[in-house]
């Protein structure tokens, strides 16, 4: 059984910060912290990504009436080599810190580990955050934007943003009740310009594992949301679920398709990145629970674990997905 269940883990506070394209999207009203350009008032894109983390964490601590002295442990991650954005931010945070890398699945990975620390290590407040930036990710995995390289229509666009959450044992409106740790899956998919479909097998495997471990189906959830499968990957996962005779009933969605207007914004096949699922979760998904429109939501954060060097050596892209279950707890 790879699903851990929690009895006393609650969302104490959360926050996020985004770039201009995200603010202009369908969820713009939920993003109170947004910058007018991708430099985020900084001199480099790498500094801009750290600024996004700083704003998201500061907002989260402020909402929870907390300071860094209240944080017992922090988990964070991003897409840059050596988790540079997270580590450079953490040097100023001055709390015990663990950097995590699960590509775009890092959001669920960080929150899952934070939940373990609260439940099993009896830590009062644990911080989890992730970030991504379209320019830093392009430079890391593809080509710098300045090159003007033509992209395929199957490409996803990295979300510029950061999200953070503080978990604790004090009862609150939203509880973290389960964490399913995914396996690394390799279906010999090697197109770096179509990572949405590459991640589908991992998302499907984690979803089926979660359902089996928890003895549940789609009927037990108001919404099941994947991280960043793109339009093509989302359609592929839907087909796989339907072939297993699951009744979706509009309960399946994808964070990368929620954060952008796919038909009217220049984002190709959908959104992606460590921030994609995190900012959608702490904004839209948490609002659906807090407003009592939904009772239980499953987030399946998906990550393509590729490196440009190994990809150039003609190897495939292994992928992973981790799932977090959020539930509304009525007083």
C-alpha positions in Angstrom: 0.0 0.0 0.0 1.6 3.3 -1.1 -1.1 5.6 0.2 -0.5 7.2 3.6 -3.6 8.4 5.5 -3.7 11.3 7.9 -6.0 12.1 10.8 -4.8 15.4 12.1 -3.3 17.4 9.3 -4.9 20.7 8.3 -4.2 23.7 6.0 -3.3 26.5 8.3 -2.8 29.1 5.5 -1.8 29.4 1.9 -0.8 31.9 -0.7 0.6 32.4 -4.2 2.2 34.9 -6.6 2.0 34.8 -10.4 3.1 36.6 -13.5 1.1 38.6 -16.0 -0.1 35.8 -18.3 -1.4 33.9 -15.3 -3.2 36.9 -13.9 -4.8 37.4 -17.3 -6.2 33.9 -17.4 -9.5 32.4 -16.2 -8.3 32.2 -12.5 -7.0 35.8 -12.5 -9.5 36.9 -9.8 -8.0 34.4 -7.4 -4.4 35.8 -7.8 -4.1 38.9 -5.6 -0.3 38.9 -5.8 0.6 39.4 -9.5 3.5 41.1 -11.3 3.1 43.2 -14.5 6.1 41.5 -16.2 8.1 38.3 -15.9 11.1 40.2 -14.3 9.0 40.7 -11.2 10.8 43.9 -10.4 14.2 42.0 -10.4 17.2 42.2 -12.7 17.2 38.5 -13.9 14.6 35.8 -14.4 16.3 33.6 -11.7 15.9 36.4 -9.2 12.4 36.9 -10.4 11.5 33.3 -9.6 12.9 33.7 -6.1 10.9 36.9 -5.7 7.7 34.9 -6.5 8.6 32.4 -3.8 9.2 35.3 -1.3 5.8 36.9 -2.1 4.0 33.6 -1.9 5.6 32.5 1.4 5.2 36.0 2.9 1.5 36.0 2.0 1.0 32.6 3.5 2.7 33.5 6.8 0.7 36.7 7.0 -2.6 35.0 6.4 -1.8 32.5 9.2 -0.5 35.2 11.5 2.8 33.4 11.6 6.5 34.3 11.4 9.4 32.2 10.2 10.1 31.4 13.9 6.9 29.5 14.0 8.0 27.2 11.1 9.6 23.9 12.3 10.5 22.6 8.9 10.2 23.6 5.3 10.0 21.6 2.0 10.4 23.3 -1.4 11.4 22.6 -5.0 11.6 24.0 -8.5 12.8 23.1 -11.9 16.3 24.6 -12.0 19.5 22.6 -11.5 20.1 21.8 -7.8 16.7 23.4 -7.0 18.5 26.7 -7.1 15.5 28.9 -6.7 14.3 27.1 -3.6 17.8 26.8 -2.0 18.7 30.4 -2.6 15.4 31.5 -1.1 15.9 29.1 1.8 19.2 30.7 2.8 17.2 33.7 3.9 14.4 31.7 5.4 16.6 30.4 8.2 14.6 27.4 9.1 15.4 23.7 8.6 14.9 23.0 4.9 14.7 20.1 2.6 14.7 20.7 -1.2 12.8 18.2 -3.3 12.8 17.5 -7.0 9.9 15.7 -8.7 9.7 17.9 -11.7 6.2 19.2 -11.9 5.0 16.7 -9.4 6.9 18.6 -6.7 3.8 20.3 -5.4 2.2 17.1 -4.2 5.6 15.8 -3.1 6.3 18.8 -0.9 2.8 18.9 0.6 2.8 15.1 1.2 6.1 15.3 3.1 4.9 18.3 5.1 1.8 16.2 6.1 4.1 13.4 7.2 6.1 15.7 9.3 3.0 17.1 11.0 1.3 13.7 11.6 4.3 11.5 12.5 6.9 13.9 13.7 4.4 16.1 15.6 5.7 19.3 14.1 3.4 22.2 14.8 3.8 24.2 11.5 5.5 22.9 8.3 5.9 25.0 5.2 5.7 23.6 1.6 6.3 25.7 -1.5 7.1 25.3 -5.2 7.9 27.6 -8.0 8.5 27.8 -11.7 9.2 30.5 -14.3 8.7 30.3 -18.0 12.0 31.9 -18.9 14.2 30.0 -16.5 12.5 26.7 -17.5 13.0 27.4 -21.2 16.7 28.1 -20.6 17.0 25.0 -18.5 15.2 22.4 -20.7 14.7 23.9 -24.2 16.1 27.1 -25.6 16.2 30.6 -24.2 13.2 32.7 -25.3 15.5 35.1 -27.0 16.4 32.4 -29.6 12.9 32.6 -31.0 12.8 28.9 -31.6 9.6 27.7 -33.2 7.6 25.4 -30.9 5.3 22.6 -31.7 1.6 22.8 -31.0 1.9 19.9 -28.5 4.3 22.0 -26.3 3.1 23.2 -22.9 3.9 26.6 -21.4 5.6 26.9 -18.0 3.6 28.8 -15.4 5.4 31.8 -14.0 4.5 31.7 -10.3 4.9 30.2 -6.8 2.6 28.7 -4.3 3.0 28.0 -0.6 1.0 26.3 2.2 1.5 25.9 5.9 0.3 22.6 7.3 -0.4 21.9 11.0 -2.3 19.9 13.5 -4.7 22.7 14.5 -8.2 21.9 13.1 -9.1 24.1 10.2 -11.5 24.2 7.2 -9.4 22.0 4.9 -7.7 18.8 5.9 -5.0 16.8 4.1 -6.3 13.2 4.5 -4.2 11.1 2.1 -0.9 11.1 0.2 -0.3 8.5 -2.6 3.4 8.1 -3.5 3.7 7.3 -7.2 6.1 5.0 -9.1 8.4 6.2 -11.8 6.8 5.0 -15.1 8.5 4.7 -18.5 6.5 3.9 -21.5 9.3 4.7 -23.9 7.9 8.2 -24.8 10.7 10.5 -25.9 9.2 13.6 -27.4 10.2 16.5 -25.1 7.8 18.7 -27.0 4.8 16.5 -25.9 5.5 15.9 -22.2 1.8 16.0 -21.4 1.1 12.7 -23.0 4.4 11.3 -21.7 3.1 11.8 -18.1 -0.3 10.1 -18.6 0.8 6.6 -17.7 2.2 7.8 -14.4 -0.9 9.8 -13.7 -3.1 6.8 -14.5 -1.0 4.5 -12.4 -1.1 6.7 -9.3 -4.9 7.3 -9.8 -5.6 3.6 -9.9 -3.3 2.9 -7.0 -5.1 5.6 -4.9 -8.5 4.2 -5.8 -7.4 0.7 -4.9 -5.7 1.7 -1.6 -8.6 3.8 -0.5 -11.3 1.6 -2.0 -12.8 4.5 -3.9 -13.8 5.6 -7.4 -14.6 8.9 -9.0 -18.0 8.7 -7.2 -16.2 9.5 -4.0 -14.7 12.7 -5.2 -16.2 16.0 -6.3 -13.1 16.7 -8.5 -10.0 14.9 -9.6 -7.4 17.3 -10.9 -4.1 16.4 -12.7 -1.1 18.7 -12.8 -0.2 19.5 -16.4 -1.1 16.8 -18.9 -2.0 19.3 -21.7 -5.1 19.0 -23.9 -3.7 15.9 -25.5 -2.7 14.2 -22.2 -6.0 15.1 -20.6 -7.9 13.5 -23.4 -5.7 10.4 -23.3 -6.2 10.0 -19.5 -10.0 10.5 -19.9 -10.0 7.7 -22.5 -8.1 5.4 -20.2 -10.5 6.0 -17.4 -13.5 5.5 -19.6 -12.1 2.2 -20.9 -12.1 1.0 -17.3 -15.8 1.9 -17.2 -15.4 4.8 -14.8 -18.1 7.4 -14.9 -16.3 10.7 -15.0 -19.3 13.0 -14.9 -17.2 16.1 -15.5 -15.2 15.3 -12.4 -11.8 15.1 -14.2 -9.8 18.3 -14.9 -6.2 19.5 -15.3 -4.5 22.5 -13.6 -2.7 23.4 -16.8 -6.1 23.7 -18.6 -7.7 25.7 -15.7 -5.0 28.4 -15.3 -5.0 29.5 -18.9 -7.5 30.2 -21.6 -6.2 27.5 -24.0 -8.1 28.9 -27.0 -7.2 32.6 -26.5 -3.9 32.8 -24.7 -0.5 32.0 -26.4 0.2 28.9 -24.3 0.1 26.2 -27.0 -1.3 23.0 -25.4 -1.7 24.1 -21.8 0.2 25.1 -18.7 2.9 23.2 -16.9 5.6 23.7 -14.3 6.1 23.2 -10.6 3.9 26.3 -9.9 1.1 25.1 -12.2 -0.6 22.7 -9.8 0.5 24.5 -6.7 -1.0 27.9 -7.5 -4.2 26.4 -8.8 -4.5 24.3 -5.7 -4.0 27.1 -3.2 -6.3 29.4 -5.1 -9.1 27.8 -7.0 -9.2 24.3 -5.4 -9.0 25.6 -1.8 -11.7 28.1 -2.6 -14.0 25.4 -3.9 -13.6 23.6 -0.5 -13.8 26.7 1.7 -17.0 27.9 -0.1 -18.5 24.5 0.6 -19.2 23.9 -3.1 -17.1 20.8 -2.9 -16.3 18.3 -0.1 -13.3 16.2 -1.4 -10.7 16.9 -4.1 -7.9 14.7 -5.3 -4.8 16.5 -6.8 -2.5 14.3 -8.9 0.6 16.3 -9.6 2.5 15.0 -12.6 6.2 15.3 -13.4 8.4 14.4 -16.5 11.8 13.5 -15.1 13.8 14.3 -18.2 17.3 15.9 -18.5 18.4 17.4 -21.8 21.6 15.4 -21.8 20.1 12.0 -21.5 17.3 12.9 -23.9 20.0 13.8 -26.5 21.3 10.3 -26.0 18.0 9.0 -27.4 16.6 7.7 -24.1 13.0 8.0 -23.1 11.3 10.2 -20.5 10.5 8.6 -17.2 7.6 10.2 -15.4 6.0 10.2 -11.9 2.8 11.4 -10.3 2.0 11.9 -6.6 -1.5 12.4 -5.3 -2.9 14.5 -2.4 -6.4 14.3 -1.1 -8.0 17.5 0.4 -11.3 17.4 2.3 -13.5 20.1 3.8 -14.0 19.7 7.5 -17.1 21.4 8.8 -17.0 22.7 12.3 
